[in-house]
Amino acid sequence: MNTEAVRERLRRRLLVYLRMQSDQGDIPADTLRDLLQAIGEGHSLSSAARKGGKSWRHAWGVIQGASKALQVPLVESVAGGPGGGGSGLTEAGRATLEELRHCSRVIAGIMAPPGVTGDTHPLILLAATLESVETGLMDVISRTFFRDRGILLGIIAAGSGTALALAEEGRVDLAFTHAPEQEKHLVERGVLELGIPTMRSRYVIVGPAHDPAGITGARESGDPLEAVRRIARSENAFVSRGDNSGTHLRELALWRAAGMTPAPPWYRRAGESGNRAVLLEAAASDAYALVDQATVRRWGLARKQAVLYSDPADRPEELLEDLFSLLRVRSTAGTGDSRGYRYAGEFLAWLEREKDQLIRTAAVDSTGAALFEPCAG
């Protein structure tokens, strides 16, 4: 037996990454480290967030969650700075950054892919829908891909509309989105190459447990259009993503198909991005909202909140299918680096082979069950 070959195969299958526990859920340690490092270099929080491809709200949530978990502020207000000023590290923040750097070096030394040395590695940029980032899936995928291939996967978390816009502008090499009509349009225009269906979830409507609009009646008949009609006719509060994301686009498609035009004051846009933020805002205002099942299962619902409409198990409705696909930007429209186009192709081929195992194990609910269903093939 070639024991060295066995050890090598084992190393390529092991997955080691750091996450920090907090009351709001696990925090990717590399995200916290990179934000603290940028702030320590004199960047504002906004500038640090942009540097890491994160939204300001996401970055603020990471810093606040870590500070609360450690019971000490990590960032303080300061004047000036290249990013417009406003933030600096506290003594605790500097100590946290140093410890995160140390842990990262130890893990990198143990788990470095065979043959990968030095500080420079190939980099491809992927604009990924928020659901795949918020559930931790992209974190695991990027680490596993680097471990296997030594290629860095830079993740830009965004709603599907923004992700596809970045692809159209040639600012990324790949897009991972769940907006099928918009994806098809860009493929037909030659901006994107036909990608691979990767995973799926289902959309559901959540709302106050006492259901003032009475949409549970539509659930019994398996009619999601009647469910949104009842919300519109009753003018009960509805919180929309309102950000041109895949979830928002599907919500708009439901209103159109139902022949309804939602409008203020009962219909309003969420104050923050992401389905988790929508869940929280809907709970706080006794409002209805459209989200995906994965979000509900990952984060749960508030005490007085419930899933009020979901597909009958034996009659899935096409309008509520949530299909995620990975698409490569054509070389003529991409980042201008032909190597990026080639490496993106490597990632496509790699994910096609590995997606079943990754999707079933990387993003799970409290029982260990997969949040998403891998697509066949």
Buried (B, 14 or more C-beta within 10 A) or exposed (E): EEEEEEEEEEBBEEEEBBBBEBEBBEBBBBBBBBBBBBBBBBBBBBBBBBBBBBBBBBBBBBBBBBBBBBEBBBBBEBEEBEBEBBBBBBEBBBBBBEEBEEBBEEBEEEBBBEEEEEEEEBBBBBBBBBBBBBBBBBBBBBBBBBBBBBBBBBBBBBBBBBBBBBBBEBBBBBBBBBBBEBBEBBBEEEBBBEBBBBBBBBBBBBBBBEBBBBBBBBBEEBBBBBBBBBBBEBEBBBBBBBBBBBBBBBBBEBBEEBEBEBEEEBBBEBEBBBBBBBBBBBBEBBBBBBBBBBBBBBBEBBEEBBBBBBBEEEEEBEBBBBBBBBBBBBBEBBBEBEEBBEBBBBBBEBBBEBBBEBBBEBBBBEEEEBBBBBBEE
